[in-house]
Amino acid sequence: MIVSSDDDLVTLESQLALYRTLQKGELAVVPGTSHMLMFEKPHVVTDIIRNFLNGAEPTTYFPIHRARSDN
């Protein structure tokens, strides 16, 4: 799980590159936040992390990265 802000010294490009290396990872970009996103939007961030740790399957209609393989 990668949780990032949309206004940070850590670039979204670097976060995306890291995300692409994770086989079953998830990437969350929290809008309207900086490097201090845990203080700026604590409820949003904790909900994202809690859902991930609880194993909640993301609901997507046209998954590409997480597409299931029938092989």
Stockholm file with secondary structure:
# STOCKHOLM 1.0

chainA/1-71         MIVSSDDDLVTLESQLALYRTLQKGELAVVPGTSHMLMFEKPHVVTDIIRNFLNGAEPTTYFPIHRARSDN
#=GR chainA/1-71 SS CEEEESSCSSCHHHHHHHHHTCTTCCEEEETTCCTTHHHHSHHHHHHHHHHHHTTCCCCCSSCSTTCCCCC
#=GC SS_cons        CEEEESSCSSCHHHHHHHHHTCTTCCEEEETTCCTTHHHHSHHHHHHHHHHHHTTCCCCCSSCSTTCCCCC
//
